[in-house]
Amino acid sequence: MSATTTTTPTMTMELTETAAEEIKKFVAGEEGLPETAGLRVRVVPGGCSGFQYSLNIEEDSRSGDHILDKHGVRLFIDMFSAQYLNGVKIDYVTGMMGSGFTFTNPNATGGCGCGSSFTA
């Protein structure tokens, strides 16, 4: 009988240096965060297209999370969200309409006009 091993599927995500710098500013503004802290990137039901992106600073990862380190920022992605976020590029842009994080998602099959939700 051969031994089998279960491996977690590979998860990739791109975070631009501009986005990483903005995230570092948010983390620096939070008092008392441990060194294990990072940014949770998730997909949650909602928005006009079905799914929305969610970004939250958390003190530690959870069991089963993918943990990525990009430009000195630790990213936590849960297994449910990973299927929708694999290959996503997160950027931070500033323009006439304001500034904020943008997501380029190769897994999205559609989106809304405001760009804050997507269909998979």
C-alpha positions as CSV (number, residue, x, y, z in Angstrom):
1,M,0.0,0.0,0.0
2,S,1.5,3.3,-1.0
3,A,1.3,6.4,1.2
4,T,-0.6,9.3,-0.2
5,T,-0.2,12.9,0.8
6,T,-2.7,15.6,0.5
7,T,-1.4,18.9,-0.7
8,T,-3.1,22.2,-0.6
9,P,-3.5,23.6,-4.1
10,T,-1.2,26.4,-5.1
11,M,-2.5,29.9,-4.5
12,T,-1.0,33.0,-6.2
13,M,-1.9,36.6,-5.8
14,E,-0.1,39.8,-6.9
15,L,0.1,42.8,-4.7
16,T,1.6,46.0,-6.2
17,E,4.2,47.9,-4.2
18,T,1.8,50.9,-4.1
19,A,-0.9,48.7,-2.5
20,A,1.6,47.2,-0.1
21,E,2.7,50.7,1.1
22,E,-0.9,51.7,1.7
23,I,-1.5,48.5,3.7
24,K,1.6,49.1,5.7
25,K,0.2,52.5,6.6
26,F,-3.0,51.0,7.9
27,V,-1.2,48.3,9.9
28,A,1.1,51.0,11.4
29,G,-1.9,52.9,12.5
30,E,-3.3,50.0,14.5
31,E,-2.0,49.8,18.0
32,G,-0.9,46.6,19.7
33,L,-0.9,44.3,16.6
34,P,1.4,41.2,17.0
35,E,4.1,40.4,14.5
36,T,1.7,37.6,13.2
37,A,-0.8,40.2,11.9
38,G,-1.7,40.5,8.3
39,L,-4.4,41.4,5.8
40,R,-7.3,39.0,5.3
41,V,-8.4,39.1,1.6
42,R,-11.7,37.4,1.1
43,V,-14.7,37.1,-1.2
44,V,-18.1,37.5,0.5
45,P,-21.6,37.3,-1.0
46,G,-23.0,40.6,-2.0
47,G,-22.9,43.5,-4.3
48,C,-24.9,43.9,-7.5
49,S,-23.0,41.1,-9.3
50,G,-22.9,38.4,-6.6
51,F,-19.5,38.6,-4.8
52,Q,-17.6,41.5,-3.2
53,Y,-14.0,41.8,-2.1
54,S,-13.3,42.2,1.6
55,L,-10.0,43.5,3.2
56,N,-9.5,43.3,7.0
57,I,-6.5,43.5,9.2
58,E,-6.3,40.5,11.5
59,E,-3.9,39.5,14.3
60,D,-3.2,36.0,13.0
61,S,-4.0,33.5,10.3
62,R,-6.6,30.8,10.8
63,S,-6.3,27.0,10.2
64,G,-6.4,26.2,6.5
65,D,-5.5,29.7,5.3
66,H,-3.1,30.3,2.5
67,I,-0.5,32.7,3.8
68,L,1.4,34.8,1.2
69,D,4.1,37.4,1.8
70,K,4.1,40.2,-0.8
71,H,6.4,43.2,-0.4
72,G,6.6,42.7,3.4
73,V,2.8,42.3,3.8
74,R,1.3,39.1,5.0
75,L,-1.9,38.1,3.2
76,F,-4.4,35.5,4.6
77,I,-6.8,33.8,2.2
78,D,-9.3,31.3,3.3
79,M,-10.0,28.1,1.3
80,F,-13.4,29.3,0.0
81,S,-12.1,32.7,-1.2
82,A,-8.9,31.1,-2.7
83,Q,-10.9,29.6,-5.5
84,Y,-12.1,33.1,-6.6
85,L,-8.9,35.0,-5.8
86,N,-6.2,32.8,-7.4
87,G,-4.3,35.0,-9.8
88,V,-5.9,38.2,-8.6
89,K,-3.8,41.5,-8.8
90,I,-4.5,44.0,-6.0
91,D,-3.4,47.6,-6.7
92,Y,-4.0,51.0,-5.0
93,V,-4.9,53.8,-7.4
94,T,-5.4,57.5,-6.9
95,G,-7.5,59.5,-9.5
96,M,-10.0,62.2,-10.0
97,M,-12.8,60.0,-8.5
98,G,-10.8,59.3,-5.3
99,S,-8.4,56.6,-4.2
100,G,-8.7,53.0,-3.2
101,F,-7.8,49.4,-3.8
102,T,-8.6,47.8,-7.2
103,F,-8.8,44.2,-8.1
104,T,-7.9,42.6,-11.4
105,N,-9.5,39.2,-11.3
106,P,-8.9,36.7,-14.2
107,N,-11.6,34.4,-12.6
108,A,-14.4,36.9,-12.9
109,T,-16.9,36.3,-15.7
110,G,-18.7,39.6,-15.2
111,G,-18.8,42.6,-13.0
112,C,-20.8,45.7,-12.2
113,G,-20.4,49.3,-13.4
114,C,-19.0,50.5,-10.1
115,G,-16.3,47.8,-10.1
116,S,-16.9,46.7,-6.5
117,S,-18.5,43.3,-7.2
118,F,-18.1,40.5,-9.6
119,T,-19.6,37.3,-11.0
120,A,-17.6,34.1,-11.1
